[in-house]
């Protein structure tokens, strides 16, 4: 079967261009990684990765430079051209600490090259010239059974980031982890990972559709203990199930950590700092009160004195959005008619202005609720 024909027309068009570039040099070049996996999962396809065979390192480098490709991982023989990643087939062996401490060897065998990948679903290959599918490790079966399986235990253990990749894959694609794979991952320490690499994978989890599935997998693998030195209550799972139904799209990236931190009685701001989250996360998390139960009108108004409820991460709770709109605080901060100019007229200056403003707003909240 020619699996190239199963791709969307715009992807086929790209593949045809790639074929024309590579045809004078080889007849063995394969679509690999996420684009093949996503084809079988019926997911949208964005990134395209092509593994090129039968070229020496020098010929490959010369070809890439002639085409105007830029080297994005030259030590791993990876180049980017028009949004497509081109690479040579390789095997990798851990020789030190860190994600760059690998000894790389160019190989000729498709099976050997695919063995370095993390999970069976990511090791599928499609020849761009013939459309033939190569599936050495049962990747298609694991996709259809929705089960995440590692390929080789020894090579898998060499990159601890794969534990976090497992978590975000399960959250994105609603997968379960094979018991043998789970056993291996539980034994892997995450201490060698830099904060930036941790955050890179966790952000994919934060933006995933199945947050509750990601939570369960992370909990089973001991990720929270390893990263945050904290045990998380299973109450967080129930909250994440609610988030999946009610999250605000522009705030989606922030809910997961907010819930996980609060259900471990920790500061979400400190959690975010632990994984070196970007500044926009820290800005959002700086003021985010938490309530296990649906807050009263008074609490909602107090929150809205600082920020609109649409920007409060507890807004996923049932009926909060509806009530906030009724109170006029979904998109607007609550001021209660208090004006800065009146405070200035009363003689307040400097830091006292903010203190007095907050006092008057809270008084107005109390008056409205109690009255």
N, C-alpha and C positions, 0 to 999 in steps of 0.2 A: 504493500500500500504506500502511496505517496502522501506522507503526512504534511508536506509543505502546503498542499492544497487546502488543508484544514485551517490554516491561519487566516485572519481577516485580510481583506484586499490590500489595505495600506501596509501591512507587514509583509505580504507577498511581494509587493512592489519593492520594498527595501531589500528583501532577500534576493530578488533578481539583480539588483544593483551590486550586491555583494558577490554574487556568482560571477558577474562580468569582470569584477576586479580580480578575483582569485583564479578564474578558469585557466589563464595562461600559465599558472604556477603549480596547481595541484588539482586533483579530483577528490581529495579527502579533506573536507572542511565541514564542521558540524555546528549546528545550533545546540547550545548546552545551557544548563542551569535553569534559572527562573522562567525564561520564555517558553521552554519546553514543558516544564512543570505546569505553568499557567494554562497552556494549551489544553492539557488533559483535565485540568480543574475547571475549565470554562471561565477563567478569570481574564480580566483585561490584561493585555500584554503591552508592556512599556519598554523595559530594558531588553536589548538583544545582545547576546554574547556568542561569539564565534570562535571555535578552536580550530586552528589551521595545522594540518599535517604535511609531512614530506618536504618541509623547508628547514634548512639549517638556521641556527640563530642569526648568522650574519645575513643570509638571504632574506629572512623574515624582517630583520631590522631595516635593511635597505629598501625593501618593498614598502614597509610602513612609512618610512621617511619620504619615499618618492610619492606616495599617495597623500602626504601631508598629515598623517596621523600623529597624535601627540602621545608620548610615553607617560602613562599614569602609574605604571608599576614595572619599570624597566628590569629590575632585579628578578621579577616574576614573568617577564616577557609579555607584558600587557600594554596594548595601545588602544587609543580611542579615536574614532573617525565618524563624524556625523551621527553621534549618539550611539554608535555600535562599539562594543569592546571586542578587540581581536587579541588572541593569545596563542601561544604555543602549548601543546599538550605536555604536561609535566607531572612528576611525582615530587612529593615534599617529605622531608624528614626533619624533625625537631632537633636542633643542635645547641639551643641555649634558651634563655629566658626572654619572653616578649613575643609579640605577634610577627616580628620580622626575623626572628632567629630560626629560620628554616633553611635547610640545604636543598636546593632546587636542582632537579635533573630532568632534562628534556627526554621524553619517551616517544616511542613509535606506536605503541599499542593503545588502542582506544579503551580497552578494558582496564589497563594499568592506569591510564590517565584519569578514568572515571572513579577509580578506587580512592583517590585522595579527597573526594567530596564528602560532605558530612552525612547526608541522609539519602536514602535510596531514591526518593522523589526528585532530588536535585541532581541525580546522576544520569538522567535520560539524555540521549543524543539523537539528533536528526541530521542526516547528511543533506546539505543544501543542494547538491546536484541530483541526487536520486530520490530524496524524500524518505529514505529508509530509516526506520527507528532502531536504535540500539538500546537495549535495556538489559544490562548484565546483572543487575542486583534486585530485580523485582520492583522497580519503581512504580510502574503502572498499577500493579496490584496494591501497593501500599496507598496509592492515591485513591483507588476505588474503595478500599476498606477503611480509608481515613485514619491510617495508623502511621505514626512517625517511627521509622526504623533506621538505625545507623548501618553503615556499610561494613566498616572494619574497626573492631574495638581498639586495637593498638594505635592506629593512626588517628582515630576519633579523639582519644585522650590527649593528643598532642596540642590541641587547641581548645582551651577551656571556654572560649567564647561560644562554642557550639551549644553549651547548656542554655545560654540566654537566647540563642537562635531558636532552640527547640521551644522555649516558652512563647516567643513572639509568633512562630509558625503555628502553634496550636491555637493561639488567640486570633490570628488572622484567618486561618483556614478551618477552624473547628475540628482539630485533630486530637486523637488520643495517642499516648506514647506507648510503644510496645514494652512489655514488662522487662525484657532483657536489656533494652536500650535505657529504660528508666534506671535499672540497677547500676549500669555503668556511669550514668550521669550523676547519680547521688554520691558517687565516690570522688568526683572531680572537684578540686578546690578552685575558687575564683580569685584567689589572692594575687595572682600574677597579672590580672587584667587592669588596665589603666581606666581611670574614670571616664575618659572620652569614649573608649570602646564599649564600656558598660552602658553609657547613656545612649550611644548610637543604636544599640539593639533594643534597649528598653523603650525608646521613643516609638519604635514600630509596634510594640505592645500597647503603648498608650493610645495609639491611633487605630487599633484593631477593632473589629466588629464584635468579637466574642471575648470581652474583657474577663468575664467570670471564668471562662475556660483557661485563659492565661493565668489567672490567679490560682486556680486549682493545681495546675502543672507546676507553677513556681513554688507553691506551698509544698507539694509532694517532693520536689527536688531540693528543698531546703534553701532556696535562693534568698529568701528574706533574712534568714539567719546569717547566711554567708555575706550578704551585702550590707545589711543594716543592723546586724547583731540583735535581731528582734523576732519574737514569735508573734504571728498575726492571728487574731481571732477569726474564726470562720464566719462571724457575723459580716465580715467584709464581703464575703461571697454573695450573700443575699443583697447587700447594697449594690454591688456591681451588676447583679441581674437587673435591678431597677434602672441603673444608669444606662444599660444597653437599650432600654426602651425610651428613656426620657432625656438623654443628654442633649445639650445645645452644641451644635456642630462646631461653632467657632471656639468653644471651650473644651472640646473633646480631649485634647492632649493632656489636660490637667486633672481629670477626675480620678484616674486610677491611683496615682500616688497620694492624692488627698484622702481617699477612703482608706487605703492600706495603712498610711501613717496614723490616721486618727483612730483606727481600730487596734492599734498597738500602743495607744496613749503616747504617741510621739508627735513632735512638731513636723508638719509636712515641709516647712521651710528647711529644717535641718536635714530631712530625708533628701530633699532636692540638692542641698549642698554636698551631701555625702557622695552623690554620683556626678558632681560637677555639672549640674544642669545649667543651661544657658540663662542669661540674665532675665529673659522674658518669663521664664518659669518662676524665678525668685521674686520678680515684681508681682506676679499673680498670687503667689503663695504668702506674701508678706502679711496680708490681712485676709484671713479666710476662717471665720468662726465655724465651729462644728456642733451640730446637735443630732443626737441619735434619733430623736423623735421629730415630728413635723413641728416647726417653730410656731409660736403664737403670733398674732398680728403685731404685738408689741416688739417681739424679737425681730420680726421681719423689718419693721420700721427702723429699729436700731441698727440693723445691718445696712439698710438703705441709706442711713445717715452717712455711711462711709463709701458705699458703692452701690450701683443699681443691682437688683436681684438677678438680672440677666448675667452679671459678672460674678455672682456668688456661686461657689461650687456645690453648695447644698441645694441648688435649684432643681435638681433631678427628683427630689422627693415628691410624692403624689400631691397634686392640688396646689403646690407652692407657686407655680407659674401663673395659674388662674387667679389665685388670691393676690399675688403681687400686681397683676394687671388691674385688678379691681381697686387696689389701693393706690394705683398710679406710680408704682415704684419699680416696675419691671425694667424699664429703660432709663429711668430718671433717679437721681439721688434725691432723698427726702430732705428738704430744708425747713418745712413747716412754716414758711413765711418769714423765717429769721433772715435778716439782711446784715451784711457786713457794715454798711454805712451807718446803720443804727448803733452798732457796737462801737464804731469809731466816734460817733456823736456823744456816746456815753463816757468817752475818755479812755477807752482801752487801747493799749499800744503793744507792739512787738508780739512776743509769745502769748501774752494774755488774750489777744484777739481770738486765737484759735481755741483756747481753753473756754472762753466765754461763749463763743459760737456753739461749741459742742454742748455746753451746759444748757443753753437756751433751746437748742434743737431737742435734746432729751426731755427737757421740761414740756415742750410742745407735744412730744410723743406721749408722755404720761398724761397730759391734759386730755388729749384726744381719746386715748384708750380708756382712761378711768372715768372720763366725762360721759 
